[in-house]
């Protein structure tokens, strides 16, 4: 992936191209990380929405 789609203040989408050299990924064993990571891939936030909980 060399680009991302990022939102603008006017709610339009603008591509952002990544630059530089990626950091090499070091191989690790399963025992190096003893926790389970969860992600909510179905949750999408609108950063420009008026949804102040206060």
Secondary structure, DSSP 8 states (H G I E B T S, - for coil): --EEEEE-TTS-EEEEE--S---------GGG--S-----TT----TTS-----
